[in-house]
Amino acid sequence: MLLAFDVGNTNIVLGVFKEGRLIQNWRMETDTGKSADEYGMVINQLFRYEGLNTADIKDVIISTVVPSVLYTLQHLSSKYFHRRAIVIGPGIKTGLIIKYDNPKQVGADRIVNAVAALTKYGGPLIIIDFGTATTFCAVSDKAEYLGGSIAPGIKISSDALFEKTAKLPRIELEAPGMTICKNTNESMQSGVVYGYMGLVEHIVAKMRRELKETYHLEKEPKVIATGGLATMIDSGIDCIDHVDKMLTLEGLQIIYEKNRSTNAGRAKVRQECE
């Protein structure tokens, strides 16, 4: 079995794959202060609760946008699963042609999402990931990662409104159903949620035009959304074709398969924690 870690700024999503199929997944808070042992104990408990055996894990793969957590998870992989973790980064086969000015600046999550979406839906694509930041990525039908946009995530926007004003409260992120609202909570929900829906629609429309006019792509791109708030945003707009909550985890499994021959000779690691 394969254990996959998708490490974001707010949450870590981890999944277990058996024979290429996702059989279990969990979400936990990203905590840069946690040690490998603390994460290890939590994961052991999750496995035990679901009737899984850590000894059945044959490989570990990690995608992270939080460098400080990477060493911790690599250490966890060595100590608890006796494997050197595969890390998404330079030297990993993805099948993508990166057209970014500096390919090293493209976040691992964006690469993994692009690989998964291309495999599942074909190109061209616009991929939206509603995470701590919201990323918009354009991918051609020739597997070219063309670039994209990055916006503050909807939760960051909501938190900033609360933190930077004296009297406005913290709100739940949900659509109030109206824009002409009669109380402060719903007024804020309306501005944040519907304003964000407008942001998504505008960026997607502009990316569609650029793919036609600048990159001369005749085929209409499919728009794929992932991330915790994708379903809520999709409920109020028409520009998203598919919501795929497990896109990043499935991308990790696909990349693992692409690199399997390289990793075939990876020896088990049985070493003491420093």
N, C-alpha and C positions, 0 to 999 in steps of 0.2 A: 504494500500500500504506500501511497505518497501523501505526505503532510505538506500542505501549502500555506504560506503566510503572506497575506496582503496587509502591509503595515502602512496606515495612514496617520496623519497628524492627530486625529481624534480617536480613531478606533483601529484595532487589529482584527481583521477577519481571517479565520483559519478554517481550512477544509481538509477532509480526508477523502482521497480517491482510491477506489478499488477497481482494478482492471479498466481504468479510464473513466469510471463513473463516480460522480460526487455522491458519497453516501452519508456524509454528515458535515455540518458547518456550524461555527459559533462566531460570536462577536464579543470582543472585550475592549476595555478602555486602553488606549496607548499610554503607558506610564514609563517615562524615561528614567524614573528612579527605581524601578523594579529590577531585581537581580535575575540571573538565569535560573536560580533555584526557585524564586518566587513564581516566575512564569511556569517553570517546570511542574511545580505542585498544582497550580491551577489546571494545566493541561492534563496532568495525570487524573485529577478529579473528573474533568469533563469526559475523558476516555472511559473511566470506570463507570460513570453514570450511564453512558450509552452502550456499555458492554463491549467496548473496543479494547484491544491489547496493544500497548506501546511497542511491544516486541515485533509486531507485524509491520511496523513502518520500515520500509526499505530505503526510502530517500526523503529528503527535506528540501523544499525550494522556497526562496524568500524574495519577495518584491517589497522594497521599502522606500519611502520618501523621507524617512527619519533616520539619518545616519547614526545617531547615538544609540538607537535600538538594535542596529545591525549586529554589533559585536555580541551583545547580550543573547540574541537569538542564535547566532553561530555557536556560541558557547553552550547554549541549551541543546542544540542539535547534537553536538559532540558528546555531552555528558549523559543526556537522557535517551537519545536515539542512536548513539554510536555511529553517526554519519557526519561527514563534512557537508554542510548545506550548500546547495547550488544557489547562487545569488544572481539576480537579474542585473546585468551590467556589461561592460566591455568583454568581448570574447564569447558571449552567449549567442547561439544561433537563433534568430527570430524570423528570418525570411523577409524582413522589411528593408526598404531602401530609405534611409533617413535623409530628408532634404533640409533639415534645420541648419542654420548657419554653424552652430556648434552642436553636433549630435549628442555630446556628453551632457548638455543642458536639458535634454528631454527626460522628464520624470519616468522612472521605471513603470509606474502604474499606467501611464499613457501608452507606453510601448506594449505592455501586456494586454491592455484593452484593445489596441489596434490589431494585434495578432489574433485575439479571440474573435473579434467582430468580423475580420476578413475571412476567417475559417468558417464561421457559422452563417454569415449573411452575404459574403462576397462584396466587392467594391463597385463603385466608389462609396465612401461612407463619411458621415459626420457623426462623431462619437462624443456624447456629453456625459461627464462623470460628476455627479452631484456629491462632492465630498466636502472637506473643510474649505477647500477652494473648489470652484466649478471650472472644469476644463472642457474646452471644445477642440476636437482634433479632426483634421481633414485627411483622408486617406484615399488614394487613387485606386483604380481597378488594376493597376500594375504593381500593387503592394508598395507604393511610395507613400511614406509618411510626410505630408506636405507642410505641416505646421498647424497652428491654431490660436486660440485665445484662452486667457485665464482671467476669471472674475472672482471676487470675494464670494465665498459660499453663502447660502441664504441664512445659515445660523450665525455666521460672523456678522452679516449685515444686521440681523435682529439684535444680537448682543451689543453691537456698537451703538445702536439706537438707545438701548437701555443704559449702557455705561457712560455715554457722553451727554446725557440729558439729566436734568435734576429731578423731573417729576414723572417721566414716562416709565411704566412698569416693564418687567420682563414678561414676555408673552409665549404662549404655546404656538408652535408653527402649524397653523391650519387655516384653510380658506373660510372666511366668515360668511360667504354667500352673497355679499353686497359690497359696493364701493362707497355708497352713501351710508355711513355707519353712525350709530347714535351713542356710542361710548368709546372711550379711549382704547381699550383692549382690542375691540374689533376694528377700529380705525387703523391701529398699528398693523394688525394682521392683514388687513386689506392692502395697505401700502407695501408691506414687505412681500407678501405672497403674490399678489397680482402684479406688483411692480417687477418681481423676479420672473414671472411668466412672460411679461413683455420683453424683458432683457433676453430671455432664451429665444423667443420668436424672432426678435430683431437680428441677433447674431446668426441664427440658423439661416434666415433669409439672405443676409449679406454673404455668408459663406457659400450658399447655393449659387448666387450670382457670380462670385469670384471663381468658383470651380468651372463655371461655363465660360466666363469672359477671359479670365487670366490663364487658366489651365486647360481650356478648350475641351472639357469633358462633356461629351454629348449625353451620357446616361445620367439620369436623375439620381443623386446620392440617397441612400437609405440613411435615416437618422436613428441611431441607437442610443438609448439612455441607460445609465446604470447609477448605482449609489443609493443611499438610504432614502432620499427625498424625491427620487425620480418619479414614483407613482403619483405623488401629490401634485407635482408640477405638470405631469402628463395629463392629469384629469381636467386641466383648464386650458389646454392648448391643443392645436391640431398638427403641429409640425413634427412630432415624434412618431416614428413608425413602430418601434419595438422598445419595451422596457425589459431589460435583462439584468436582474439583480446579481446574478452569479458570474457576470462576464469576466471580472478580473481573476477570480479563482479558476475558472475554466481556461483562461488564457495561460495561467501558470502551468496547468496540466499539459496544455498543447505545447508550450515551450519546453517543458520537461521531455516530452516525447521527441521533439526535434533534436534534443541534445543527448538522447539516451545512449547512442553509440559512444559518444565522448565520455559519458559518465559510467559506462559499463565496468570500467576497471577501477572505479573508486573504492578504495579499501575502507573497511569499518575503522572508525576511530575509537580507541579505548584509552582515554588519557585523563589524567587528574585535572580538576579545575585549578587554575593558578590562584 
